[in-house]
C-alpha cells in the first residue's frame, strides 16, 4: 500500500524507494491517481475527502513520468480501478 500521497515531496519519496531496491527487484506501487490520462496533478490545500495530509494526486501518466524520472525502468500500469466507499475505513 502506497503512502506516496502523504509525502510532501513525491519525487524525493519515489527516488528514496528506488534506492532501497536491489538489482532485479521490482516495486509494486498501489496509490491514488487522478482520473484522466493527461499529465496533470491535483495539488491539495486541505483535505482529500476526509483524509488529512494528502498533498499530491497525479494522473497515471504523470506518475509514470515521475517514476521514470526517479530512475525506475520498464514502468507498467497494470490496473486502474475506482476505489469504492466500502474500501474506505477510518484511521485512528
N, CA, C and O atoms as a GROMACS GRO file, in nm:
protein
  368
    1UNK      N    1   0.085  -0.118   0.000
    1UNK     CA    2   0.000   0.000   0.000
    1UNK      C    3   0.090   0.124   0.000
    1UNK      O    4   0.186   0.134   0.077
    2UNK      N    5   0.058   0.213  -0.084
    2UNK     CA    6   0.142   0.332  -0.101
    2UNK      C    7   0.107   0.440  -0.001
    2UNK      O    8  -0.010   0.465   0.027
    3UNK      N    9   0.207   0.503   0.050
    3UNK     CA   10   0.187   0.623   0.131
    3UNK      C   11   0.243   0.744   0.056
    3UNK      O   12   0.265   0.850   0.114
    4UNK      N   13   0.265   0.725  -0.074
    4UNK     CA   14   0.325   0.831  -0.156
    4UNK      C   15   0.247   0.960  -0.147
    4UNK      O   16   0.307   1.067  -0.141
    5UNK      N   17   0.115   0.952  -0.147
    5UNK     CA   18   0.036   1.073  -0.146
    5UNK      C   19   0.040   1.146  -0.012
    5UNK      O   20  -0.007   1.260  -0.002
    6UNK      N   21   0.098   1.084   0.090
    6UNK     CA   22   0.117   1.151   0.219
    6UNK      C   23   0.250   1.226   0.223
    6UNK      O   24   0.280   1.293   0.323
    7UNK      N   25   0.329   1.216   0.120
    7UNK     CA   26   0.462   1.277   0.118
    7UNK      C   27   0.454   1.418   0.060
    7UNK      O   28   0.392   1.440  -0.044
    8UNK      N   29   0.519   1.511   0.127
    8UNK     CA   30   0.521   1.649   0.079
    8UNK      C   31   0.605   1.667  -0.045
    8UNK      O   32   0.587   1.764  -0.119
    9UNK      N   33   0.697   1.574  -0.070
    9UNK     CA   34   0.783   1.580  -0.188
    9UNK      C   35   0.779   1.445  -0.260
    9UNK      O   36   0.860   1.357  -0.230
   10UNK      N   37   0.685   1.427  -0.354
   10UNK     CA   38   0.668   1.296  -0.416
   10UNK      C   39   0.790   1.244  -0.490
   10UNK      O   40   0.818   1.124  -0.486
   11UNK      N   41   0.864   1.332  -0.558
   11UNK     CA   42   0.982   1.285  -0.631
   11UNK      C   43   1.090   1.237  -0.535
   11UNK      O   44   1.155   1.136  -0.562
   12UNK      N   45   1.111   1.308  -0.425
   12UNK     CA   46   1.208   1.262  -0.326
   12UNK      C   47   1.170   1.125  -0.270
   12UNK      O   48   1.255   1.039  -0.252
   13UNK      N   49   1.041   1.106  -0.245
   13UNK     CA   50   0.994   0.979  -0.192
   13UNK      C   51   1.015   0.866  -0.292
   13UNK      O   52   1.063   0.759  -0.255
   14UNK      N   53   0.979   0.888  -0.418
   14UNK     CA   54   0.997   0.785  -0.520
   14UNK      C   55   1.145   0.754  -0.541
   14UNK      O   56   1.182   0.638  -0.560
   15UNK      N   57   1.228   0.856  -0.538
   15UNK     CA   58   1.372   0.834  -0.551
   15UNK      C   59   1.423   0.750  -0.434
   15UNK      O   60   1.504   0.659  -0.453
   16UNK      N   61   1.377   0.779  -0.314
   16UNK     CA   62   1.418   0.701  -0.197
   16UNK      C   63   1.374   0.555  -0.211
   16UNK      O   64   1.451   0.465  -0.178
   17UNK      N   65   1.253   0.532  -0.259
   17UNK     CA   66   1.208   0.395  -0.281
   17UNK      C   67   1.299   0.323  -0.381
   17UNK      O   68   1.333   0.207  -0.362
   18UNK      N   69   1.339   0.393  -0.486
   18UNK     CA   70   1.427   0.333  -0.586
   18UNK      C   71   1.563   0.296  -0.527
   18UNK      O   72   1.620   0.193  -0.563
   19UNK      N   73   1.615   0.378  -0.438
   19UNK     CA   74   1.746   0.348  -0.379
   19UNK      C   75   1.740   0.229  -0.283
   19UNK      O   76   1.843   0.172  -0.250
   20UNK      N   77   1.621   0.192  -0.238
   20UNK     CA   78   1.606   0.078  -0.147
   20UNK      C   79   1.602  -0.056  -0.221
   20UNK      O   80   1.615  -0.161  -0.159
   21UNK      N   81   1.586  -0.051  -0.352
   21UNK     CA   82   1.577  -0.175  -0.430
   21UNK      C   83   1.715  -0.228  -0.463
   21UNK      O   84   1.810  -0.152  -0.485
   22UNK      N   85   1.726  -0.360  -0.465
   22UNK     CA   86   1.848  -0.426  -0.507
   22UNK      C   87   1.828  -0.466  -0.653
   22UNK      O   88   1.715  -0.484  -0.698
   23UNK      N   89   1.936  -0.479  -0.725
   23UNK     CA   90   1.930  -0.514  -0.868
   23UNK      C   91   1.830  -0.626  -0.893
   23UNK      O   92   1.828  -0.726  -0.822
   24UNK      N   93   1.747  -0.608  -0.994
   24UNK     CA   94   1.643  -0.702  -1.035
   24UNK      C   95   1.519  -0.699  -0.945
   24UNK      O   96   1.423  -0.771  -0.973
   25UNK      N   97   1.517  -0.619  -0.838
   25UNK     CA   98   1.397  -0.605  -0.756
   25UNK      C   99   1.290  -0.529  -0.833
   25UNK      O  100   1.321  -0.456  -0.928
   26UNK      N  101   1.166  -0.547  -0.792
   26UNK     CA  102   1.054  -0.475  -0.852
   26UNK      C  103   0.979  -0.399  -0.744
   26UNK      O  104   0.969  -0.445  -0.630
   27UNK      N  105   0.928  -0.285  -0.781
   27UNK     CA  106   0.840  -0.207  -0.693
   27UNK      C  107   0.698  -0.224  -0.744
   27UNK      O  108   0.670  -0.200  -0.862
   28UNK      N  109   0.608  -0.264  -0.657
   28UNK     CA  110   0.466  -0.268  -0.690
   28UNK      C  111   0.404  -0.155  -0.611
   28UNK      O  112   0.404  -0.156  -0.488
   29UNK      N  113   0.352  -0.058  -0.682
   29UNK     CA  114   0.302   0.065  -0.622
   29UNK      C  115   0.151   0.072  -0.637
   29UNK      O  116   0.099   0.073  -0.749
   30UNK      N  117   0.081   0.077  -0.526
   30UNK     CA  118  -0.064   0.092  -0.525
   30UNK      C  119  -0.092   0.228  -0.466
   30UNK      O  120  -0.052   0.256  -0.352
   31UNK      N  121  -0.160   0.314  -0.540
   31UNK     CA  122  -0.176   0.451  -0.495
   31UNK      C  123  -0.299   0.516  -0.556
   31UNK      O  124  -0.360   0.462  -0.649
   32UNK      N  125  -0.336   0.630  -0.504
   32UNK     CA  126  -0.442   0.710  -0.563
   32UNK      C  127  -0.390   0.779  -0.688
   32UNK      O  128  -0.275   0.822  -0.693
   33UNK      N  129  -0.476   0.789  -0.789
   33UNK     CA  130  -0.440   0.865  -0.909
   33UNK      C  131  -0.558   0.954  -0.947
   33UNK      O  132  -0.672   0.927  -0.911
   34UNK      N  133  -0.526   1.057  -1.020
   34UNK     CA  134  -0.625   1.149  -1.073
   34UNK      C  135  -0.684   1.089  -1.201
   34UNK      O  136  -0.611   1.038  -1.285
   35UNK      N  137  -0.815   1.095  -1.213
   35UNK     CA  138  -0.881   1.040  -1.331
   35UNK      C  139  -0.838   1.115  -1.456
   35UNK      O  140  -0.814   1.236  -1.453
   36UNK      N  141  -0.827   1.043  -1.565
   36UNK     CA  142  -0.785   1.102  -1.692
   36UNK      C  143  -0.643   1.062  -1.725
   36UNK      O  144  -0.571   1.009  -1.640
   37UNK      N  145  -0.603   1.087  -1.849
   37UNK     CA  146  -0.471   1.044  -1.892
   37UNK      C  147  -0.380   1.161  -1.926
   37UNK      O  148  -0.275   1.143  -1.988
   38UNK      N  149  -0.419   1.281  -1.886
   38UNK     CA  150  -0.333   1.395  -1.910
   38UNK      C  151  -0.219   1.397  -1.809
   38UNK      O  152  -0.224   1.328  -1.707
   39UNK      N  153  -0.120   1.475  -1.837
   39UNK     CA  154  -0.005   1.491  -1.749
   39UNK      C  155  -0.040   1.595  -1.643
   39UNK      O  156   0.012   1.707  -1.646
   40UNK      N  157  -0.127   1.558  -1.548
   40UNK     CA  158  -0.178   1.655  -1.450
   40UNK      C  159  -0.160   1.605  -1.307
   40UNK      O  160  -0.139   1.486  -1.284
   41UNK      N  161  -0.168   1.698  -1.214
   41UNK     CA  162  -0.161   1.663  -1.072
   41UNK      C  163  -0.264   1.748  -0.997
   41UNK      O  164  -0.284   1.866  -1.028
   42UNK      N  165  -0.327   1.687  -0.899
   42UNK     CA  166  -0.418   1.758  -0.810
   42UNK      C  167  -0.336   1.798  -0.688
   42UNK      O  168  -0.287   1.711  -0.615
   43UNK      N  169  -0.322   1.926  -0.666
   43UNK     CA  170  -0.248   1.980  -0.551
   43UNK      C  171  -0.350   2.021  -0.447
   43UNK      O  172  -0.435   2.107  -0.472
   44UNK      N  173  -0.343   1.959  -0.331
   44UNK     CA  174  -0.445   1.981  -0.228
   44UNK      C  175  -0.397   2.078  -0.121
   44UNK      O  176  -0.283   2.072  -0.076
   45UNK      N  177  -0.486   2.166  -0.083
   45UNK     CA  178  -0.453   2.262   0.022
   45UNK      C  179  -0.495   2.214   0.159
   45UNK      O  180  -0.430   2.245   0.258
   46UNK      N  181  -0.605   2.138   0.166
   46UNK     CA  182  -0.656   2.099   0.297
   46UNK      C  183  -0.677   1.948   0.305
   46UNK      O  184  -0.586   1.877   0.348
   47UNK      N  185  -0.792   1.898   0.265
   47UNK     CA  186  -0.824   1.757   0.277
   47UNK      C  187  -0.868   1.700   0.144
   47UNK      O  188  -0.920   1.770   0.057
   48UNK      N  189  -0.844   1.571   0.130
   48UNK     CA  190  -0.898   1.496   0.017
   48UNK      C  191  -1.000   1.400   0.078
   48UNK      O  192  -0.964   1.312   0.156
   49UNK      N  193  -1.124   1.417   0.044
   49UNK     CA  194  -1.238   1.355   0.112
   49UNK      C  195  -1.221   1.380   0.261
   49UNK      O  196  -1.224   1.496   0.302
   50UNK      N  197  -1.204   1.281   0.342
   50UNK     CA  198  -1.186   1.307   0.486
   50UNK      C  199  -1.042   1.285   0.530
   50UNK      O  200  -1.013   1.290   0.649
   51UNK      N  201  -0.952   1.261   0.436
   51UNK     CA  202  -0.813   1.232   0.472
   51UNK      C  203  -0.732   1.361   0.482
   51UNK      O  204  -0.736   1.447   0.394
   52UNK      N  205  -0.659   1.372   0.591
   52UNK     CA  206  -0.567   1.485   0.608
   52UNK      C  207  -0.433   1.449   0.546
   52UNK      O  208  -0.410   1.335   0.507
   53UNK      N  209  -0.349   1.543   0.537
   53UNK     CA  210  -0.211   1.534   0.487
   53UNK      C  211  -0.197   1.455   0.356
   53UNK      O  212  -0.107   1.373   0.341
   54UNK      N  213  -0.288   1.481   0.264
   54UNK     CA  214  -0.275   1.432   0.128
   54UNK      C  215  -0.228   1.551   0.046
   54UNK      O  216  -0.297   1.654   0.041
   55UNK      N  217  -0.113   1.539  -0.018
   55UNK     CA  218  -0.054   1.655  -0.083
   55UNK      C  219  -0.072   1.657  -0.235
   55UNK      O  220  -0.117   1.756  -0.291
   56UNK      N  221  -0.037   1.547  -0.301
   56UNK     CA  222  -0.039   1.544  -0.447
   56UNK      C  223  -0.107   1.416  -0.494
   56UNK      O  224  -0.076   1.307  -0.445
   57UNK      N  225  -0.199   1.428  -0.589
   57UNK     CA  226  -0.256   1.312  -0.655
   57UNK      C  227  -0.233   1.331  -0.805
   57UNK      O  228  -0.299   1.414  -0.867
   58UNK      N  229  -0.140   1.254  -0.862
   58UNK     CA  230  -0.109   1.271  -1.004
   58UNK      C  231  -0.199   1.184  -1.092
   58UNK      O  232  -0.262   1.090  -1.045
   59UNK      N  233  -0.204   1.218  -1.219
   59UNK     CA  234  -0.265   1.128  -1.317
   59UNK      C  235  -0.173   1.007  -1.332
   59UNK      O  236  -0.056   1.013  -1.292
   60UNK      N  237  -0.224   0.900  -1.388
   60UNK     CA  238  -0.142   0.780  -1.410
   60UNK      C  239  -0.023   0.812  -1.500
   60UNK      O  240   0.088   0.765  -1.478
   61UNK      N  241  -0.048   0.893  -1.601
   61UNK     CA  242   0.059   0.931  -1.694
   61UNK      C  243   0.169   1.009  -1.623
   61UNK      O  244   0.288   0.983  -1.645
   62UNK      N  245   0.131   1.103  -1.538
   62UNK     CA  246   0.231   1.180  -1.465
   62UNK      C  247   0.305   1.093  -1.365
   62UNK      O  248   0.427   1.106  -1.351
   63UNK      N  249   0.235   1.003  -1.296
   63UNK     CA  250   0.302   0.913  -1.203
   63UNK      C  251   0.406   0.828  -1.276
   63UNK      O  252   0.516   0.808  -1.226
   64UNK      N  253   0.371   0.779  -1.393
   64UNK     CA  254   0.468   0.702  -1.474
   64UNK      C  255   0.589   0.788  -1.507
   64UNK      O  256   0.703   0.741  -1.499
   65UNK      N  257   0.566   0.913  -1.545
   65UNK     CA  258   0.678   1.005  -1.574
   65UNK      C  259   0.764   1.028  -1.451
   65UNK      O  260   0.887   1.029  -1.460
   66UNK      N  261   0.700   1.047  -1.333
   66UNK     CA  262   0.774   1.065  -1.209
   66UNK      C  263   0.863   0.943  -1.181
   66UNK      O  264   0.980   0.958  -1.147
   67UNK      N  265   0.806   0.824  -1.195
   67UNK     CA  266   0.882   0.701  -1.168
   67UNK      C  267   1.003   0.691  -1.261
   67UNK      O  268   1.112   0.657  -1.216
   68UNK      N  269   0.984   0.720  -1.388
   68UNK     CA  270   1.095   0.716  -1.483
   68UNK      C  271   1.199   0.822  -1.451
   68UNK      O  272   1.319   0.796  -1.462
   69UNK      N  273   1.155   0.939  -1.411
   69UNK     CA  274   1.248   1.047  -1.374
   69UNK      C  275   1.332   1.007  -1.253
   69UNK      O  276   1.447   1.050  -1.239
   70UNK      N  277   1.276   0.924  -1.166
   70UNK     CA  278   1.346   0.880  -1.044
   70UNK      C  279   1.427   0.753  -1.067
   70UNK      O  280   1.476   0.693  -0.971
   71UNK      N  281   1.442   0.711  -1.192
   71UNK     CA  282   1.531   0.601  -1.224
   71UNK      C  283   1.467   0.464  -1.241
   71UNK      O  284   1.537   0.367  -1.266
   72UNK      N  285   1.336   0.454  -1.227
   72UNK     CA  286   1.269   0.326  -1.250
   72UNK      C  287   1.265   0.299  -1.400
   72UNK      O  288   1.249   0.390  -1.481
   73UNK      N  289   1.280   0.172  -1.436
   73UNK     CA  290   1.278   0.133  -1.576
   73UNK      C  291   1.166   0.032  -1.598
   73UNK      O  292   1.122  -0.036  -1.505
   74UNK      N  293   1.122   0.023  -1.722
   74UNK     CA  294   1.016  -0.071  -1.759
   74UNK      C  295   0.891  -0.052  -1.673
   74UNK      O  296   0.834  -0.148  -1.623
   75UNK      N  297   0.850   0.074  -1.656
   75UNK     CA  298   0.734   0.109  -1.574
   75UNK      C  299   0.606   0.068  -1.646
   75UNK      O  300   0.585   0.105  -1.762
   76UNK      N  301   0.523  -0.007  -1.576
   76UNK     CA  302   0.397  -0.053  -1.636
   76UNK      C  303   0.282  -0.019  -1.542
   76UNK      O  304   0.292  -0.035  -1.420
   77UNK      N  305   0.174   0.028  -1.600
   77UNK     CA  306   0.050   0.046  -1.524
   77UNK      C  307  -0.031  -0.081  -1.546
   77UNK      O  308  -0.074  -0.110  -1.658
   78UNK      N  309  -0.050  -0.155  -1.440
   78UNK     CA  310  -0.113  -0.286  -1.451
   78UNK      C  311  -0.264  -0.277  -1.443
   78UNK      O  312  -0.334  -0.350  -1.513
   79UNK      N  313  -0.314  -0.189  -1.356
   79UNK     CA  314  -0.459  -0.183  -1.336
   79UNK      C  315  -0.497  -0.044  -1.286
   79UNK      O  316  -0.425   0.017  -1.207
   80UNK      N  317  -0.610   0.004  -1.332
   80UNK     CA  318  -0.668   0.127  -1.279
   80UNK      C  319  -0.812   0.093  -1.243
   80UNK      O  320  -0.889   0.049  -1.328
   81UNK      N  321  -0.848   0.114  -1.118
   81UNK     CA  322  -0.985   0.085  -1.076
   81UNK      C  323  -1.031   0.192  -0.977
   81UNK      O  324  -0.950   0.259  -0.913
   82UNK      N  325  -1.161   0.205  -0.967
   82UNK     CA  326  -1.221   0.303  -0.878
   82UNK      C  327  -1.222   0.249  -0.736
   82UNK      O  328  -1.256   0.133  -0.714
   83UNK      N  329  -1.184   0.333  -0.641
   83UNK     CA  330  -1.192   0.296  -0.500
   83UNK      C  331  -1.334   0.321  -0.453
   83UNK      O  332  -1.385   0.432  -0.465
   84UNK      N  333  -1.396   0.219  -0.399
   84UNK     CA  334  -1.534   0.233  -0.354
   84UNK      C  335  -1.541   0.281  -0.209
   84UNK      O  336  -1.442   0.275  -0.136
   85UNK      N  337  -1.658   0.328  -0.170
   85UNK     CA  338  -1.678   0.369  -0.031
   85UNK      C  339  -1.658   0.252   0.065
   85UNK      O  340  -1.614   0.273   0.178
   86UNK      N  341  -1.688   0.131   0.022
   86UNK     CA  342  -1.673   0.014   0.108
   86UNK      C  343  -1.527  -0.015   0.140
   86UNK      O  344  -1.497  -0.077   0.242
   87UNK      N  345  -1.436   0.031   0.055
   87UNK     CA  346  -1.294   0.009   0.078
   87UNK      C  347  -1.235   0.110   0.177
   87UNK      O  348  -1.128   0.087   0.233
   88UNK      N  349  -1.303   0.218   0.198
   88UNK     CA  350  -1.254   0.324   0.287
   88UNK      C  351  -1.280   0.285   0.431
   88UNK      O  352  -1.385   0.230   0.463
   89UNK      N  353  -1.186   0.314   0.515
   89UNK     CA  354  -1.206   0.292   0.657
   89UNK      C  355  -1.144   0.406   0.735
   89UNK      O  356  -1.050   0.470   0.689
   90UNK      N  357  -1.196   0.430   0.850
   90UNK     CA  358  -1.146   0.537   0.934
   90UNK      C  359  -1.014   0.495   0.997
   90UNK      O  360  -1.002   0.384   1.048
   91UNK      N  361  -0.918   0.583   0.992
   91UNK     CA  362  -0.790   0.554   1.059
   91UNK      C  363  -0.793   0.620   1.196
   91UNK      O  364  -0.859   0.722   1.216
   92UNK      N  365  -0.720   0.560   1.288
   92UNK     CA  366  -0.724   0.616   1.425
   92UNK      C  367  -0.612   0.712   1.450
   92UNK      O  368  -0.602   0.767   1.560
   0.00000   0.00000   0.00000
